[in-house]
Amino acid sequence: MSKPAQPQLADRPPTTHSHAARPRPSSMRLPPITTLSACHLAFMVMVAMYLCAFHAASEEAVWTILAAAFIAELMPRRLRQYLVSEVLLILSGCISYWWLIPPGNQDAMHGAVGMVFAYLVLIPSGLRRLRWLLILAIIELVILGRTEDRRSFGIFELSALPFGILALAVDSWLVGAVTARSASRLRTRWGSSLVRWALLPALAAIAIGIGIGGGVVRHAVVSNQYRLTLPQSAQPLAGIPPAGLEATMHIGDNPNVQRNPVITARLSWTEGPAPSGLVYLRAAVLSNLHIVGNTLSWSMPSGKALVPAPPPSRTPRRWAWVLRLPGGGDVVMRPDGGDNVDLNGLLTDADGNIFRPMLGEAPRAYRADFDDGQLAADPAAAARYRDVPPELDSLPWSTIEEKHWREVSPERAAELVCQMLRERCRYALDDLPQPAAGAGGVLRTFLFGETAERRGHCQYFATSAVLLLRRAGVQARCVAGFASDEQGPQMVIFRALHAHAWLEIVNSKGSWQRIEATPPGSLPQRSAGIDETDTLPAQGQLPKGVSLPPSVEPEAVEVDLQWWNLTLGALALLLVGLLWYMRRSAGCDARLSALQRQSDSLFRLAATCGLPVGPATTLSQVAHALEARTGIDLSLHLDQHLRARFGNGPMPEAWPLSELRSAARARAAHGRARSGSAPEAR
């Protein structure tokens, strides 16, 4: 048997065919999706799940772009020449940008942009495109590592790297073992090729990465990992500046209040009228009350994991800049009544406290909601905000409680309770009386002691009001933060001496409403005798080179937004034009395209007949093999095809596919009949 001639380069058909269907017998239908398309769509789903997990604010935009990707990949191929997939990407991106991404939320924008890049890389599917996911994964890790709010990203966010390595391995499998035509025709080797070209390289790359980079990753995670649990009652309260509010807000163990003029935060705004009276800057909701001997202690719910903060319930009309000086922990301070903060990577707990890892290490300026709104209450947690420690049942509550507190609205009940406290107790900061003996002795002295003993500051008033309202069946909780009336031009200054405590109740509308239990006019006493112009401690001064963000006029914001939209539109048009030019230049020769389709049909028929077809198989080899299998002379058709492709000859006649298929079946049936009548060869 003579050795077959080496394939000639001019006689070899192109080996790039991204959408070849896997061969099936004529009695079976072709699969609705190719192996290549299935791999690309699977990785699109992986990318979407990753972005939804670590950029939760972009969830709606991510799924919208993913739906467009599925439609673009599964639509008829003839529509792709009209740039339908690119139009779907632009439409889904515009819908996400204008309606699904919260305004100013960079985390949501990050997720949507990542999904757009994945779409551009993977849709429509093609060989040697999955490997680009590894580049995107590396870029994602670099961005997470360099941005200020993600310097301590967790070990789970490193999952982007294994995804990229797996994409590279699958791409190598598609190119190396299931390339172009062989991807759709080899049926016996795909399993072994998957192990050889995909799984083994992926396992080797992961093993090398873990072996070399494991120590570095462990060191980074151990050094910078943020503990996703709330502080225990005995630990300092995260986010409360040490010069202002004390840890977990103990009540009764300090006879004097520190009146430190150190600046802890500044609040500025660029539009709207200045607020009148006190401006409240909330830091933390403290809903759990603990009995510590004869004193009390408020804390956040302990032992519960933080979760990603949901998107804000509304878009504020007014924004304010909050400048926090370092040393204040990770809690996000914001004007009372607002739920929108322009920060990424926010976490929240059951009480609605908002945290962001690494927030308190350096001066931070961020935008916050400056509207005077009310946050909605969760009915499922109503019992928790009516809880009163049983150790306090021995106090003589009946001597000050009124029965009609239970019969009126929550707002009216809070008003009556605060009025009673202001009439019964006095506001004082220094030389407070010692708590009485026994559990809750500080309340026994403040509420039921002699007239000279019923003295205390905001923490005493807020705590007493919360307990009395809870006993009356009203949902109530304590809030720690700052209340300042020190205003300048479009600015409010918050000092450590402005630390304050107030309470919130669930009003008749089901929302949390601020209630001020401290007697009016008492808070300015904290600043009495203090020269606020003195040189401040180093931790309270604004570091060199750091200042409040410049004021931005609303008109300038609108102009910038218009220019941004025009820029996006111009880039979209440029992208469409570039893609149209590339598509047109790649497929401008309709003659070659028609010849390629005829050659593909012959290759598919050969694979269906069981002939060996690989990436190096030429058109001549396939034609000769089919001649030997069917007995039909194909020399004239082969000569016409070669002349048309390489010699500018006329368009050839179509291959006699029906005759070839019938002859191949007849010979196969004849061979089976002969093998059935003869002894089986071993």
Summary of the structure (lengths in Angstrom):
residues: 682
radius of gyration: 36.5
end to end distance: 23.3
largest distance: 119.1
contacts: 2053
relative contact order: 0.10
helix: 49%
strand: 12%
